[in-house]
Amino acid sequence: MRASAVIIPGLALAFLAGVSAAQEKGTLDPRPLPPLAHPNDPGTPAKELFGRARESAPLDPDPIGFYSRGCLAGGAQLPVNGPNWQVMRLSRNRNWGHPELVRFLEHFSARASHASGWPGLLIGDMSQPRGGPMLTGHASHQIGLDADIWLTPMPTRELTRAEREEMSATDVVREDLLDIRPDVWSEGHLAVIRAAAMEPKVQRIFVNPAIKRALCRSAEGEAWMRKVRPIWGHNYHFHVRLFCPDGSSCKDQDPTPAGDGCDQSLAWWFTDEALHPRKSGKSWPPMTMSALPAACREVLKAD
């Protein structure tokens, strides 16, 4: 972990800002974004273009590029209600994904409910209709294979629109970030994350380091733990990432390291360097279309 520590703190603030934005309340009165004055200008941030797409690209389904640098053709929309799920923050219009992700969530929500005893799952951000960079929040979620699942059990009733926009997810991490909150963390949380990690289509699961620490106390040595990776933020939800479907245009993330992750690599996350990353003073310009695969231009144009 030390080898990457030089790089990681510089990205920590971006991660934390994205996670914070992802937890912000929605609105009951979403307003369309104004048209761009110069949409074809090469300097226009890609997020401004993809953030204005309201429907998926009518193309064959394909996740294009990488999770943090790509787009989505032929996206499908997860219904806002299901037998064992409800979608949150509807005003964001981020309940889109590759059809494989939609099918996964429909299947997994039932399995997670059975494993945990929860009525179901609250689904947070997936992707935009055509994927791509988002106006707020995540650096990833760009190709329709990522989904955030709240660490709050679904209620036994259908949530109102106002509740979906305004209620907060459950923070399961202590204020000092060193461990979970024992008054909140439950066997149900463990069961839901375990069920996700045991799904063959899941490539990685991102959780707060304190959650990984709690999981290590209960499940050290279990094979599925290899998929559960610590990262900044993620104290209100866990992030599920699927493998690229066979024959698709996307690039899988590198394989997860060997072992269960309950070793010194986890200990680094509780050092001052990781808990209090220093500002680097650097800033990164917004991603433009030139940074994305060429096929993403066709995804934007398709109608």
C-alpha positions as CSV (number, residue, x, y, z in Angstrom):
1,M,0.0,0.0,0.0
2,R,2.8,2.4,0.7
3,A,3.9,2.4,-2.9
4,S,0.5,3.9,-3.9
5,A,0.2,6.2,-0.9
6,V,2.1,8.9,-2.7
7,I,-0.6,9.0,-5.4
8,I,-3.7,8.1,-3.4
9,P,-4.0,11.1,-1.0
10,G,-4.0,13.5,-4.0
11,L,-7.2,11.7,-5.1
12,A,-8.7,11.4,-1.7
13,L,-10.3,14.8,-1.7
14,A,-11.9,14.2,-5.0
15,F,-13.3,10.9,-3.7
16,L,-14.6,12.5,-0.6
17,A,-16.2,15.4,-2.6
18,G,-17.8,12.9,-4.9
19,V,-19.2,10.8,-2.1
20,S,-20.5,13.9,-0.3
21,A,-22.3,15.1,-3.4
22,A,-23.7,11.7,-4.0
23,Q,-25.5,11.9,-0.6
24,E,-27.0,15.3,-1.2
25,K,-30.8,15.6,-1.2
26,G,-32.7,15.6,-4.4
27,T,-35.5,17.9,-5.4
28,L,-39.3,17.5,-6.0
29,D,-39.1,20.1,-8.8
30,P,-36.2,19.1,-11.2
31,R,-35.6,21.8,-13.8
32,P,-34.2,21.0,-17.3
33,L,-30.7,22.3,-17.8
34,P,-30.4,25.2,-20.2
35,P,-29.1,24.5,-23.6
36,L,-25.3,24.8,-24.1
37,A,-24.2,27.8,-26.1
38,H,-21.3,25.9,-27.8
39,P,-21.9,22.2,-27.4
40,N,-19.4,21.3,-30.1
41,D,-16.6,23.3,-28.6
42,P,-13.7,20.9,-27.9
43,G,-13.3,22.5,-24.5
44,T,-16.8,21.8,-23.4
45,P,-16.7,19.5,-20.3
46,A,-18.1,16.1,-21.2
47,K,-20.2,16.1,-18.1
48,E,-22.2,19.0,-19.4
49,L,-23.1,17.0,-22.5
50,F,-23.9,13.7,-20.8
51,G,-25.6,15.4,-18.0
52,R,-28.2,16.7,-20.4
53,A,-29.2,13.4,-21.9
54,R,-32.6,12.3,-20.7
55,E,-33.0,9.0,-22.5
56,S,-30.7,6.2,-23.4
57,A,-28.9,5.9,-26.8
58,P,-31.0,3.7,-29.1
59,L,-28.1,1.4,-29.9
60,D,-27.1,-2.1,-29.1
61,P,-26.2,-2.4,-25.4
62,D,-22.5,-1.8,-24.9
63,P,-20.4,-0.4,-22.0
64,I,-17.7,1.6,-23.7
65,G,-14.3,2.4,-22.2
66,F,-13.5,2.2,-18.5
67,Y,-15.6,2.6,-15.4
68,S,-14.2,6.1,-14.9
69,R,-13.7,7.1,-18.5
70,G,-16.4,6.0,-20.9
71,C,-20.1,6.0,-21.8
72,L,-23.0,3.6,-22.3
73,A,-24.9,2.6,-25.4
74,G,-28.3,1.0,-25.2
75,G,-28.8,1.6,-21.5
76,A,-31.8,0.2,-19.6
77,Q,-33.7,1.8,-16.8
78,L,-34.2,0.0,-13.5
79,P,-37.9,0.4,-12.5
80,V,-38.3,2.7,-9.5
81,N,-40.1,0.0,-7.5
82,G,-39.7,-3.8,-7.4
83,P,-40.5,-6.7,-5.1
84,N,-37.3,-6.1,-3.1
85,W,-36.0,-2.7,-4.1
86,Q,-36.9,1.0,-4.3
87,V,-34.9,3.6,-6.2
88,M,-33.8,6.7,-4.4
89,R,-33.1,10.3,-5.6
90,L,-35.4,10.0,-8.7
91,S,-34.7,13.6,-9.7
92,R,-31.2,12.7,-10.6
93,N,-32.3,10.3,-13.4
94,R,-29.4,8.0,-12.5
95,N,-31.2,4.7,-12.4
96,W,-29.8,3.6,-15.8
97,G,-27.3,0.9,-16.5
98,H,-26.2,-1.8,-18.9
99,P,-29.0,-4.4,-19.1
100,E,-26.7,-6.8,-17.3
101,L,-26.6,-4.4,-14.3
102,V,-30.4,-4.0,-14.3
103,R,-30.9,-7.8,-14.4
104,F,-28.3,-8.2,-11.6
105,L,-30.0,-5.7,-9.3
106,E,-33.4,-7.3,-9.9
107,H,-32.0,-10.7,-9.1
108,F,-29.7,-9.7,-6.3
109,S,-32.2,-7.7,-4.4
110,A,-34.3,-10.8,-3.8
111,R,-31.2,-12.8,-2.7
112,A,-30.0,-10.0,-0.4
113,S,-33.5,-9.7,1.2
114,H,-33.5,-13.5,1.9
115,A,-30.0,-13.5,3.3
116,S,-30.4,-10.4,5.5
117,G,-34.0,-10.5,6.6
118,W,-34.4,-7.0,5.2
119,P,-37.6,-6.3,3.2
120,G,-35.3,-5.2,0.3
121,L,-32.7,-2.7,-0.9
122,L,-32.6,1.0,-1.4
123,I,-30.8,1.7,-4.7
124,G,-28.8,4.9,-5.1
125,D,-26.9,6.1,-8.1
126,M,-26.3,3.8,-11.0
127,S,-25.5,5.7,-14.3
128,Q,-26.9,8.4,-16.4
129,P,-29.0,7.4,-19.5
130,R,-25.9,7.5,-21.7
131,G,-23.4,7.0,-19.0
132,G,-20.4,9.4,-19.2
133,P,-19.1,11.8,-16.6
134,M,-21.6,13.2,-14.1
135,L,-22.3,16.8,-13.3
136,T,-21.9,16.0,-9.6
137,G,-20.6,13.2,-7.6
138,H,-18.9,10.1,-8.9
139,A,-15.7,9.8,-11.0
140,S,-16.8,6.3,-12.0
141,H,-20.4,5.1,-12.8
142,Q,-19.7,6.0,-16.4
143,I,-20.4,2.8,-18.3
144,G,-23.5,1.4,-16.6
145,L,-21.8,-1.3,-14.5
146,D,-21.6,0.4,-11.1
147,A,-24.4,0.8,-8.5
148,D,-24.6,2.3,-5.0
149,I,-26.7,0.3,-2.5
150,W,-27.7,2.2,0.6
151,L,-26.8,0.8,4.0
152,T,-30.4,1.4,5.0
153,P,-32.9,-1.5,4.8
154,M,-35.9,-0.8,2.5
155,P,-39.0,-0.1,4.6
156,T,-42.0,-2.4,4.3
157,R,-44.0,0.3,2.6
158,E,-43.5,2.3,-0.6
159,L,-41.6,5.5,0.1
160,T,-43.1,8.8,-1.0
161,R,-41.5,10.9,-3.7
162,A,-40.5,13.4,-1.0
163,E,-38.9,10.7,1.1
164,R,-36.9,9.4,-1.8
165,E,-35.5,12.9,-2.4
166,E,-34.9,14.0,1.2
167,M,-34.3,11.1,3.6
168,S,-30.7,10.4,4.5
169,A,-29.0,7.1,4.2
170,T,-27.7,5.5,7.4
171,D,-24.1,6.3,8.4
172,V,-22.7,3.1,9.9
173,V,-19.2,4.6,10.6
174,R,-18.0,6.2,13.8
175,E,-17.2,9.9,13.7
176,D,-13.5,9.1,14.2
177,L,-13.6,6.8,11.2
178,L,-11.8,4.1,13.1
179,D,-14.6,1.6,13.3
180,I,-18.3,1.0,12.7
181,R,-21.0,2.3,15.0
182,P,-22.0,-0.7,17.1
183,D,-25.5,0.7,17.7
184,V,-26.1,0.8,14.0
185,W,-24.1,-2.0,12.3
186,S,-25.9,-5.3,12.2
187,E,-25.7,-8.9,10.9
188,G,-28.0,-7.7,8.1
189,H,-25.3,-5.4,6.8
190,L,-22.8,-8.2,6.8
191,A,-25.2,-10.5,5.1
192,V,-26.1,-8.1,2.3
193,I,-22.4,-7.3,1.5
194,R,-21.5,-11.0,1.7
195,A,-24.3,-11.9,-0.7
196,A,-23.2,-9.2,-3.2
197,A,-19.5,-10.4,-3.0
198,M,-20.5,-14.0,-3.7
199,E,-22.3,-13.1,-6.9
200,P,-20.1,-14.3,-9.9
201,K,-20.8,-11.1,-11.9
202,V,-19.4,-8.8,-9.2
203,Q,-15.9,-7.7,-9.8
204,R,-15.4,-5.4,-6.8
205,I,-17.3,-3.9,-3.8
206,F,-16.1,-0.6,-2.4
207,V,-16.7,0.1,1.3
208,N,-15.4,2.4,4.0
209,P,-12.2,1.1,5.6
210,A,-14.1,0.9,9.0
211,I,-16.6,-1.4,7.3
212,K,-13.8,-3.6,5.9
213,R,-12.4,-3.8,9.4
214,A,-15.7,-4.9,10.8
215,L,-16.0,-7.5,8.1
216,C,-12.5,-8.8,8.8
217,R,-13.6,-9.5,12.4
218,S,-16.4,-11.6,11.2
219,A,-15.3,-13.2,8.0
220,E,-11.5,-13.1,7.8
221,G,-10.2,-15.8,5.5
222,E,-13.4,-16.2,3.6
223,A,-12.9,-16.2,-0.2
224,W,-15.5,-13.5,-1.0
225,M,-13.6,-11.0,1.2
226,R,-11.1,-10.6,-1.6
227,K,-13.7,-8.6,-3.6
228,V,-14.4,-6.1,-0.8
229,R,-12.0,-3.2,-1.1
230,P,-11.6,-0.2,1.2
231,I,-11.9,3.4,-0.1
232,W,-12.6,6.8,1.3
233,G,-16.2,7.8,2.0
234,H,-18.7,5.0,1.5
235,N,-20.0,5.1,5.0
236,Y,-23.6,5.5,3.9
237,H,-23.6,3.0,1.0
238,F,-21.5,0.3,-0.6
239,H,-20.6,0.4,-4.3
240,V,-21.0,-2.7,-6.5
241,R,-19.0,-3.0,-9.7
242,L,-19.7,-5.7,-12.3
243,F,-17.3,-7.4,-14.7
244,C,-17.5,-6.3,-18.3
245,P,-19.9,-8.5,-20.2
246,D,-18.4,-10.9,-22.7
247,G,-17.9,-9.3,-26.1
248,S,-18.4,-5.7,-24.9
249,S,-16.2,-2.7,-25.6
250,C,-15.3,-2.0,-22.0
251,K,-12.1,-2.7,-20.1
252,D,-12.2,-4.6,-16.8
253,Q,-10.4,-3.2,-13.7
254,D,-7.2,-5.1,-12.8
255,P,-7.9,-8.3,-10.8
256,T,-8.3,-7.9,-7.0
257,P,-5.1,-8.7,-5.1
258,A,-4.7,-12.1,-3.6
259,G,-5.8,-12.7,0.0
260,D,-8.7,-11.4,2.1
261,G,-7.4,-7.9,2.5
262,C,-7.3,-8.1,6.3
263,D,-3.5,-7.6,6.5
264,Q,-1.2,-4.5,6.6
265,S,-2.8,-3.1,3.5
266,L,-5.9,-2.5,5.6
267,A,-3.9,-1.0,8.5
268,W,-2.7,1.8,6.2
269,W,-6.2,3.2,5.9
270,F,-6.2,4.0,9.7
271,T,-2.9,6.0,9.6
272,D,-2.9,9.8,9.7
273,E,-1.8,9.9,6.1
274,A,-5.0,8.1,5.0
275,L,-7.5,9.6,7.5
276,H,-6.3,13.2,7.0
277,P,-5.0,13.5,3.4
278,R,-3.2,16.7,2.7
279,K,-4.3,19.0,-0.1
280,S,-1.9,18.7,-3.0
281,G,-2.7,22.2,-4.3
282,K,-3.3,20.6,-7.7
283,S,-6.5,20.8,-9.7
284,W,-7.7,18.8,-12.6
285,P,-9.6,20.3,-15.5
286,P,-12.9,18.8,-16.4
287,M,-12.8,15.8,-18.7
288,T,-13.6,16.7,-22.3
289,M,-14.8,14.4,-25.1
290,S,-11.2,14.0,-26.4
291,A,-10.5,12.0,-23.2
292,L,-13.3,9.5,-23.9
293,P,-13.4,6.7,-26.5
294,A,-14.3,8.0,-29.9
295,A,-17.5,5.8,-29.9
296,C,-18.9,8.0,-27.1
297,R,-19.5,10.8,-29.7
298,E,-21.8,8.5,-31.5
299,V,-23.6,7.6,-28.3
300,L,-24.3,11.3,-27.7
301,K,-25.6,11.8,-31.2
302,A,-27.8,8.8,-31.5
303,D,-31.5,9.5,-31.6
